[in-house]
Amino acid sequence: MNATNRTVVVTGIGATTPLGGDSASTWDGLMAGRSGVRPLEQEWAAELPVRIAASIAVEPGEVLPRPLARRLDRSAQFALIAAREAWADAGLTGPAGEVGGTVDPDRLGTVIASGIGGVTTLLDQYDVLLEKGARRVSPHTVPMLMPNSPAANVGLEVGARAGVHTPVSACASGAEAIGYAAEMIRSGRADIVVTGGTEACVHPLPIAAFANMMAMSKDNENPQGASRPYDTGRSGFVLGEGAGVVVLESAEHAERRGARVYCELLGQGLSADSHHIAQPEPTGRGISAALQNLLDATDIDLDEIVHLNAHATSTPQGDVAEVKALRKVLGDHVDHVAVSATKSMTGHLLGGAGGIETVATVLALHHRQAPPTLNVDELDPEVDADVVRGEPRALPAEGRLTALNNSFGFGGHNVVLAFRTV
């Protein structure tokens, strides 16, 4: 099929996060304003400058069979758990070709991103090499540490043959994966794609490295208050782990098999800052370009945009640059957009952020509720936006609504996704 510009819809969602082991418990945690940030209790954390993280709520070993879990890095474990939920939520069971003929494996793709991949496997096996010798290094090391391992394992799980892909664009990876998956469907390469992001790097080396970049909050005595996007006292992000996955389909394919549809994925806007490898461009120039590219490529009416799940990592520069970009492109309409910074509860999942924040955005439209932003005790006067603080906020009960999801990454990667009620 060489169809172009086909309508893309979301038919399944799945997640495993610091707030819960599935999408429902994660959503409940977001709506309750519950922080997933906890003290790190491992011995290795004692000497680190940062001793807090938003660790996963349900360990993969409690969900996956032990023989399978032992062959997977945590990033792939998370992705597989979230993908299984999303696949089942889409009304599908078993691999393609074995589900009553509703899914053709040659028309099924997988796009799962990770910003860092199997870094914990790499570091742990290097320790084995040094301490126990070469013969004790696991033969599973290479397939476990590959950044494409989550996508490959999910592809094997569902029987995808139309393509298995792994975008890597730092903290924009998950959102870029979802945008790429939509383009696979829109261009006619696939009818259905399992897509999202995952990350698992709660480990001493990544934590020490990020801390020494002055990128992380060191508020070890106040874990649940450490991630505070838009607050005047914010001092950096809190590392999180987990995965968020959605099932995308062409509208025709979803209708043909009688699938429940959450919302439409309208499109993506992409850009690059061309500014610095690890610092945001302070005026929001690149973010503005991504948002404008999205608007130029779609039929979005500004009056429809009622909600934004912001990138908002709780860094002094990044939070302000994002709001400046919104104001530049949307003008006074920003005053009518309910802005949620869910990293205040989940921490920052790096390459997995776009995945779980897409799940949150889809559910916000589905339930017509915007999650709160925690810890905004004193709003930064430079944050000229309508931040949802403290309590959830009802979105309009009637009419067609559009929501945006922003993700940006080291290297100047910018991705804006747009979703619309159906």
C-alpha positions in Angstrom: 0.0 0.0 0.0 1.3 3.4 -1.0 -1.3 5.5 0.8 -0.2 8.9 2.2 -1.5 11.1 4.9 -3.6 8.4 6.5 -5.3 9.3 9.8 -3.3 7.8 12.8 -5.1 6.8 16.0 -4.1 5.6 19.4 -5.8 2.2 20.3 -3.7 0.9 23.2 -1.6 2.3 26.1 0.8 0.7 28.6 3.3 1.9 31.2 5.5 0.9 34.1 6.7 3.9 36.1 7.7 5.2 39.5 4.0 5.7 40.2 2.7 2.2 39.3 3.2 -1.0 37.4 0.7 -0.1 34.7 -1.0 2.8 33.0 -4.0 2.8 35.3 -2.0 3.1 38.5 0.3 5.6 36.9 -2.7 7.8 35.9 -4.1 7.4 39.4 -0.8 8.6 40.8 -0.7 11.6 38.5 -4.2 12.6 39.4 -3.6 12.2 43.1 -0.5 14.4 42.8 1.7 11.6 44.3 5.5 11.9 44.0 7.4 8.8 42.9 10.8 10.2 44.1 12.4 8.2 46.8 15.8 8.0 48.7 18.2 5.5 47.1 18.8 2.8 49.7 21.5 0.9 47.8 24.9 0.9 49.4 26.5 2.4 46.4 24.4 5.5 46.7 25.9 6.5 50.1 28.9 8.5 48.7 27.1 10.0 45.7 26.2 13.8 45.6 22.7 12.8 44.6 21.0 10.0 46.6 17.4 10.3 45.3 15.6 9.0 42.2 12.2 8.2 40.9 12.7 4.4 41.0 10.3 2.0 39.4 7.2 1.2 41.5 7.0 -2.5 40.5 10.2 -4.5 39.9 10.2 -6.3 36.6 11.1 -9.6 38.4 7.6 -9.5 39.9 6.0 -9.5 36.5 8.3 -11.3 34.0 9.3 -14.9 34.2 12.8 -15.2 35.7 14.4 -16.9 32.7 13.2 -14.2 30.4 14.1 -11.3 32.8 17.7 -12.6 33.1 18.3 -12.2 29.4 17.1 -8.6 29.3 18.5 -5.3 30.4 16.1 -3.4 32.7 15.4 -1.0 29.8 14.1 -3.9 27.7 12.2 -5.4 30.7 10.4 -2.1 31.2 9.6 -1.8 27.5 8.3 -5.3 27.3 6.0 -4.9 30.3 4.6 -1.7 28.9 4.2 -3.1 25.4 2.4 -6.2 26.7 -0.1 -4.0 28.4 -0.6 -1.7 25.4 -1.0 -4.7 23.1 -3.7 -6.2 25.3 -5.3 -2.8 25.8 -5.6 -2.6 22.0 -7.6 -5.8 22.1 -4.8 -8.0 20.8 -3.5 -11.3 22.1 -0.4 -13.2 21.0 1.9 -12.3 18.1 0.6 -11.0 14.8 -0.6 -13.8 12.5 -2.0 -15.6 15.5 -4.7 -13.2 16.5 -7.6 -14.3 14.4 -6.1 -12.7 11.2 -6.8 -9.1 12.4 -3.1 -8.1 12.2 -0.8 -8.9 9.3 2.8 -9.2 10.7 4.2 -7.7 7.4 2.1 -4.6 8.2 3.2 -4.4 11.9 6.1 -2.3 13.1 7.9 -1.5 16.4 9.6 1.7 17.2 10.9 1.8 20.8 13.5 4.4 21.9 16.1 4.7 24.6 18.4 7.5 25.2 21.2 5.4 26.7 20.3 1.8 26.2 21.6 -1.0 28.3 24.1 1.1 30.3 23.6 -0.8 33.5 24.3 -4.1 31.8 27.5 -2.7 30.3 28.7 -1.3 33.6 27.8 -4.4 35.6 29.5 -6.7 33.2 32.6 -4.6 33.1 32.7 -5.0 36.9 32.4 -8.8 36.4 35.3 -8.7 33.9 37.5 -6.8 36.3 36.6 -8.8 39.4 36.1 -12.3 38.1 37.7 -12.5 34.7 36.7 -12.8 31.0 35.2 -16.2 31.3 32.5 -15.0 33.7 31.2 -12.3 31.5 27.6 -13.2 30.5 27.1 -14.4 26.9 23.9 -12.3 26.9 25.8 -9.1 27.4 25.8 -7.8 23.8 22.1 -8.4 23.0 21.3 -6.9 26.5 23.3 -3.7 26.1 22.3 -2.9 22.5 20.2 0.3 22.4 17.9 -1.5 20.0 17.3 -4.3 22.4 14.0 -3.0 23.8 12.6 -2.5 20.3 13.9 -5.8 19.1 12.4 -7.7 22.0 9.1 -6.0 21.7 9.2 -6.7 18.0 9.8 -10.4 18.7 7.0 -10.4 21.2 4.3 -9.1 18.8 5.8 -10.6 15.6 6.5 -7.3 13.8 8.0 -7.6 10.3 7.3 -4.1 8.8 10.3 -2.7 10.6 11.8 -2.5 14.1 13.5 0.9 14.8 15.3 2.7 17.6 15.6 6.5 17.4 18.3 7.9 19.7 18.0 11.6 20.5 18.7 11.9 24.2 15.7 12.9 26.2 13.6 13.5 23.0 14.0 9.8 22.0 10.7 8.5 23.1 8.7 11.3 21.5 10.7 11.0 18.3 10.0 7.3 18.2 6.2 7.9 18.4 6.4 10.5 15.7 8.4 8.2 13.5 5.9 5.4 14.1 3.1 7.7 13.0 5.0 8.5 9.8 5.3 4.8 9.1 1.6 4.5 9.2 0.9 7.8 7.4 3.2 6.9 4.5 1.7 3.4 4.1 4.7 1.4 5.3 2.7 -0.1 8.2 -0.9 -0.3 9.4 -0.1 -0.7 13.1 3.0 0.1 15.2 3.9 -0.5 18.8 5.9 2.5 19.9 7.3 4.4 22.9 10.3 5.0 25.1 12.1 3.3 27.9 15.1 4.1 30.2 16.9 2.4 33.1 20.0 4.1 34.3 19.5 4.5 38.1 23.1 3.5 38.6 26.1 5.3 40.3 28.0 6.3 37.1 25.1 8.0 35.2 24.0 9.7 38.5 27.5 10.9 39.2 28.0 12.1 35.7 24.7 14.1 35.5 25.3 15.5 39.0 28.8 16.7 38.0 27.2 18.5 35.1 25.1 20.4 37.6 22.0 19.1 35.9 20.4 17.3 38.8 18.8 18.4 42.1 20.8 17.5 45.1 17.9 18.0 47.6 18.6 14.7 49.2 16.8 15.6 52.4 13.5 16.4 50.6 13.0 13.7 47.9 9.4 14.4 47.1 10.0 18.1 46.8 13.2 17.9 44.7 11.5 17.9 41.3 9.8 21.3 41.2 9.4 22.5 37.6 8.6 26.3 37.3 9.2 26.9 41.0 11.7 29.7 41.9 13.6 27.2 44.0 14.2 24.5 41.3 17.7 23.3 41.0 17.8 20.5 38.5 16.0 17.3 37.4 15.5 14.1 39.3 16.4 10.9 37.5 13.5 8.5 36.8 13.1 5.0 35.2 10.4 3.1 33.4 8.6 2.9 30.1 5.6 4.2 28.2 4.2 2.5 25.1 1.3 3.1 22.8 -0.3 1.2 19.9 -0.8 3.4 16.9 -3.0 2.3 13.9 -4.4 3.8 10.7 -8.0 4.8 11.4 -9.1 2.4 8.6 -7.3 -0.6 10.2 -8.6 0.2 13.7 -12.2 0.5 12.3 -11.9 -2.7 10.3 -11.0 -4.7 13.4 -13.5 -2.9 15.7 -10.8 -1.3 18.0 -11.5 1.2 20.7 -9.9 4.5 19.8 -8.5 6.9 22.5 -7.6 9.8 20.3 -6.0 10.8 17.0 -2.2 11.5 16.7 -2.2 14.6 14.5 1.5 14.8 13.8 4.9 15.9 15.0 7.1 19.0 14.8 10.9 18.6 14.7 13.8 20.9 14.9 17.3 21.3 16.2 18.8 24.1 18.3 22.3 24.2 16.8 23.4 25.8 20.0 25.1 23.6 22.6 25.6 19.9 23.2 24.1 20.0 26.7 22.5 23.4 27.3 19.1 24.7 26.0 19.0 27.6 23.7 17.9 30.3 26.1 15.3 32.1 23.8 13.5 28.9 22.9 14.3 29.4 19.2 14.5 25.7 18.4 11.4 24.8 20.4 9.5 27.6 18.6 10.5 26.1 15.3 9.4 22.6 16.2 6.0 23.9 17.3 5.6 26.1 14.2 6.6 23.2 12.0 3.8 21.1 13.7 1.2 23.8 13.2 2.2 24.3 9.5 1.9 20.6 8.8 -1.5 20.1 10.4 -5.0 21.6 10.5 -4.8 22.5 14.2 -6.9 25.5 15.2 -5.2 27.3 18.1 -8.5 27.6 19.9 -8.6 23.8 20.1 -5.3 23.6 22.1 -6.3 23.2 25.7 -3.5 21.2 27.3 0.3 20.8 27.2 2.3 18.1 28.9 5.5 20.1 29.1 9.1 18.9 28.9 9.7 21.0 32.1 12.5 19.1 33.7 13.0 21.5 36.7 16.1 23.1 35.4 16.5 26.9 35.7 17.2 27.6 32.0 15.1 24.9 30.3 11.8 25.5 32.0 11.9 29.2 31.0 13.1 28.6 27.4 10.1 26.3 26.8 7.6 28.8 28.0 9.2 31.6 25.9 8.8 29.4 22.9 5.1 28.8 23.6 4.5 32.5 24.0 6.3 33.3 20.8 4.3 30.9 18.7 0.9 30.7 20.4 0.8 34.3 21.6 -2.0 35.2 24.0 -3.6 31.7 23.4 -1.0 30.3 25.9 -3.2 31.8 28.6 -5.9 29.2 27.7 -3.6 26.2 27.7 -3.5 24.1 30.9 0.2 23.3 31.4 1.1 20.1 33.3 4.7 19.2 34.3 4.4 15.5 35.2 8.1 15.1 35.8 7.4 16.7 39.1 5.9 13.3 40.0 7.7 10.8 37.8 11.1 12.3 37.6 12.9 12.6 34.3 13.0 9.3 32.4 15.4 10.7 29.8 14.7 8.7 26.6 11.6 7.2 28.2 10.0 10.5 29.0 8.3 11.0 25.7 6.7 7.5 26.1 5.1 8.0 29.6 4.2 11.6 28.9 2.4 10.5 25.7 0.5 8.0 27.8 -0.3 10.8 30.2 -1.4 13.2 27.4 -3.6 10.5 25.8 -5.3 9.9 29.1 -5.7 13.6 29.8 -7.7 13.9 26.6 -9.6 10.7 27.3 -10.6 11.7 30.8 -10.7 15.5 29.9 -8.5 16.1 33.0 -5.1 17.8 33.2 -2.8 16.4 35.9 -1.3 18.8 38.5 2.2 20.0 38.8 3.8 19.4 42.2 6.0 21.7 44.3 5.2 25.0 42.6 5.3 26.9 45.9 6.4 30.2 44.2 5.9 30.4 40.5 9.0 31.8 38.7 7.9 35.2 37.3 9.5 34.3 34.0 7.1 31.4 33.6 4.4 33.2 31.7 1.9 30.3 31.4 -1.1 28.8 33.0 0.5 26.1 35.1 -1.8 23.5 36.6 -0.8 23.6 40.3 -1.7 21.4 43.2 -4.9 19.9 42.0 -6.0 18.4 38.6 -8.0 20.6 36.4 -11.0 19.7 34.3 -10.6 20.3 30.5 -13.7 21.4 28.5 -16.3 18.7 28.7 -17.6 19.2 25.1 -16.1 19.8 21.7 -12.9 18.8 19.9 -9.8 19.2 22.1 -6.1 19.1 21.1 -3.2 18.5 23.5 0.5 18.9 22.9 3.4 16.9 24.3 6.9 18.4 24.3 10.2 16.6 24.5 13.7 18.0 24.2 17.1 16.5 24.5 20.9 17.1 24.8 22.2 17.9 21.4 19.4 20.3 20.7 16.7 17.8 19.7 13.2 19.2 19.8 10.0 17.2 19.3 6.4 18.4 19.7 3.5 15.8 19.3 -0.1 16.8 18.9 -3.2 14.6 19.9 -6.9 15.3 19.3 -10.1 13.9 20.7 -12.2 11.8 18.4 
